[in-house]
């Protein structure tokens, strides 16, 4: 591959689709995001201007734009895997959105603990399709985009693209 445009277009289109999809699930579908769900959106928000910048600048430094996207999707996959682990109770999640014991020794401490809890818990699946939660689907999408951008960067590097 001597042209980064296909990879950049895929990354841009997928990132826009995921970001818009998350907002539609929230504002049209009524699914309130948890703390981790909101955090998982940020890599896509970051990938949109990176992919757009790569498309606008063209060939100069194309391999760097694609490589940066690969790093973004690696981070996205890591966040999604963490959230899946929290949902499955394999690992502990943030105390603010996973409940658990308060350790309160007084009514005041208990009230403080309860006031810091998020209304939407990170360790409960709100929606799933084919046995995968939204975090699970995010993991799949992130891994696919990581593969696309990594292979694209390797191929661009081999042909000596700037």
DRENLOVEX-507989 format. One record per residue (C-alpha): chain; x, z, y. Coordinates in nm, 2 decimals. Each point is the difference from the previous one (the first is absolute). Layout:
<nodes>
<"A", <X, Z, Y>>
...
</nodes>
This chain:
<nodes>
<"A", <0.00, 0.00, 0.00>>
<"A", <0.15, -0.10, 0.33>>
<"A", <-0.31, 0.09, 0.21>>
<"A", <-0.12, 0.35, 0.06>>
<"A", <-0.34, -0.10, 0.13>>
<"A", <-0.19, 0.03, -0.33>>
<"A", <0.12, 0.35, -0.06>>
<"A", <-0.07, 0.10, 0.36>>
<"A", <-0.35, -0.15, -0.01>>
<"A", <-0.08, 0.18, -0.32>>
<"A", <0.13, 0.33, 0.14>>
<"A", <-0.19, -0.04, 0.32>>
<"A", <-0.33, -0.11, -0.16>>
<"A", <0.01, 0.27, -0.26>>
<"A", <0.09, 0.27, 0.26>>
<"A", <-0.28, -0.10, 0.23>>
<"A", <-0.24, -0.01, -0.30>>
<"A", <0.10, 0.34, -0.12>>
<"A", <-0.02, 0.15, 0.35>>
<"A", <-0.34, -0.16, 0.07>>
<"A", <-0.12, 0.10, -0.34>>
<"A", <0.09, 0.36, 0.05>>
<"A", <-0.18, 0.01, 0.33>>
<"A", <-0.31, -0.17, -0.15>>
<"A", <0.00, 0.26, -0.29>>
<"A", <0.01, 0.27, 0.27>>
<"A", <-0.24, -0.13, 0.27>>
<"A", <-0.24, -0.22, -0.20>>
<"A", <0.03, 0.16, -0.35>>
<"A", <0.00, 0.35, 0.13>>
<"A", <0.30, 0.12, -0.20>>
<"A", <0.19, 0.25, 0.21>>
<"A", <0.38, -0.03, -0.04>>
<"A", <0.20, 0.30, -0.10>>
<"A", <0.34, 0.09, 0.16>>
<"A", <0.19, -0.21, -0.25>>
<"A", <-0.24, -0.30, 0.03>>
<"A", <0.07, -0.01, 0.37>>
<"A", <0.38, 0.03, -0.06>>
<"A", <-0.02, -0.29, -0.25>>
<"A", <-0.14, -0.23, 0.27>>
<"A", <0.32, 0.02, 0.21>>
<"A", <0.22, -0.23, -0.20>>
<"A", <-0.26, -0.28, 0.03>>
<"A", <-0.03, 0.06, 0.37>>
<"A", <0.38, -0.03, 0.02>>
<"A", <0.02, -0.31, -0.22>>
<"A", <-0.24, -0.19, 0.22>>
<"A", <0.22, -0.03, 0.30>>
<"A", <0.32, -0.04, -0.21>>
<"A", <-0.15, -0.29, -0.20>>
<"A", <-0.14, -0.15, 0.33>>
<"A", <0.34, 0.03, 0.17>>
<"A", <0.16, -0.17, -0.30>>
<"A", <-0.24, -0.29, 0.03>>
<"A", <0.04, -0.03, 0.37>>
<"A", <0.38, 0.01, 0.00>>
<"A", <0.03, -0.24, -0.29>>
<"A", <0.32, -0.06, -0.19>>
<"A", <0.23, 0.22, 0.20>>
<"A", <0.04, 0.32, -0.20>>
<"A", <-0.28, -0.09, -0.24>>
<"A", <0.16, 0.19, -0.29>>
<"A", <0.01, 0.31, 0.22>>
<"A", <-0.37, -0.01, 0.08>>
<"A", <-0.09, -0.05, -0.37>>
<"A", <0.25, 0.28, -0.10>>
<"A", <-0.16, 0.23, 0.26>>
<"A", <-0.34, -0.07, -0.15>>
<"A", <0.13, 0.08, -0.35>>
<"A", <0.11, 0.34, 0.13>>
<"A", <-0.33, 0.06, 0.16>>
<"A", <-0.19, -0.08, -0.32>>
<"A", <0.24, 0.22, -0.20>>
<"A", <-0.10, 0.28, 0.23>>
<"A", <-0.36, -0.09, -0.04>>
<"A", <0.03, 0.00, -0.38>>
<"A", <0.16, 0.34, 0.02>>
<"A", <-0.28, 0.15, 0.21>>
<"A", <-0.26, -0.15, -0.22>>
<"A", <0.17, 0.13, -0.32>>
<"A", <0.02, 0.34, 0.16>>
<"A", <-0.38, -0.01, 0.08>>
<"A", <-0.08, -0.12, -0.35>>
<"A", <0.20, 0.29, -0.14>>
<"A", <-0.19, 0.24, 0.23>>
<"A", <-0.33, -0.14, -0.11>>
<"A", <0.09, 0.03, -0.37>>
<"A", <0.13, 0.36, 0.06>>
<"A", <0.34, -0.10, -0.13>>
<"A", <0.16, 0.12, 0.32>>
<"A", <-0.10, 0.23, 0.28>>
<"A", <-0.13, -0.16, 0.32>>
<"A", <0.00, 0.12, 0.36>>
<"A", <-0.16, 0.34, 0.02>>
<"A", <-0.22, -0.11, 0.29>>
<"A", <-0.19, -0.24, -0.22>>
<"A", <0.03, 0.11, -0.36>>
<"A", <-0.16, 0.34, 0.01>>
<"A", <0.15, 0.25, -0.24>>
<"A", <0.04, 0.37, 0.04>>
<"A", <0.01, 0.13, 0.36>>
<"A", <0.21, 0.31, -0.07>>
<"A", <-0.20, 0.16, 0.27>>
<"A", <0.02, 0.38, 0.02>>
<"A", <-0.27, 0.05, 0.26>>
<"A", <-0.32, -0.17, 0.12>>
<"A", <0.18, -0.13, 0.31>>
<"A", <0.28, -0.16, -0.22>>
<"A", <-0.27, -0.16, -0.22>>
<"A", <-0.19, -0.14, 0.31>>
<"A", <0.33, -0.14, 0.13>>
<"A", <0.07, -0.16, -0.33>>
<"A", <-0.35, -0.15, -0.02>>
<"A", <0.02, -0.13, 0.35>>
<"A", <0.32, -0.19, -0.08>>
<"A", <-0.15, -0.18, -0.30>>
<"A", <-0.08, -0.37, 0.04>>
<"A", <-0.36, -0.09, -0.07>>
<"A", <0.11, -0.28, -0.24>>
<"A", <0.22, 0.12, -0.28>>
<"A", <0.31, -0.20, -0.10>>
<"A", <-0.03, 0.11, -0.36>>
<"A", <-0.35, -0.13, -0.06>>
<"A", <-0.08, -0.37, -0.07>>
<"A", <-0.28, -0.12, 0.23>>
<"A", <-0.02, -0.36, -0.13>>
<"A", <0.14, -0.19, -0.29>>
<"A", <-0.01, -0.35, -0.15>>
<"A", <0.11, -0.08, -0.35>>
<"A", <0.13, 0.35, -0.04>>
<"A", <0.22, -0.01, 0.31>>
<"A", <-0.06, 0.19, 0.32>>
<"A", <0.07, -0.14, 0.34>>
<"A", <0.34, 0.16, -0.02>>
<"A", <0.06, -0.17, -0.34>>
<"A", <-0.10, -0.33, 0.14>>
<"A", <0.23, 0.06, 0.30>>
<"A", <0.28, 0.06, -0.25>>
<"A", <-0.07, -0.33, -0.18>>
<"A", <-0.02, -0.20, 0.32>>
<"A", <0.32, 0.17, 0.14>>
<"A", <0.19, -0.08, -0.32>>
<"A", <-0.11, -0.36, 0.01>>
<"A", <0.10, -0.04, 0.36>>
<"A", <0.33, 0.18, -0.08>>
<"A", <0.07, -0.25, -0.27>>
<"A", <-0.10, -0.30, 0.21>>
<"A", <0.22, 0.11, 0.30>>
<"A", <0.29, 0.11, -0.22>>
<"A", <0.01, -0.33, -0.20>>
<"A", <-0.04, -0.19, 0.33>>
<"A", <0.29, 0.19, 0.16>>
<"A", <0.22, -0.06, -0.30>>
<"A", <-0.08, -0.37, -0.01>>
<"A", <0.06, -0.03, 0.37>>
<"A", <0.33, 0.18, -0.03>>
<"A", <0.11, -0.23, -0.28>>
<"A", <-0.06, -0.32, 0.20>>
<"A", <0.18, 0.15, 0.29>>
<"A", <-0.30, 0.02, 0.23>>
<"A", <0.09, 0.19, 0.32>>
</nodes>
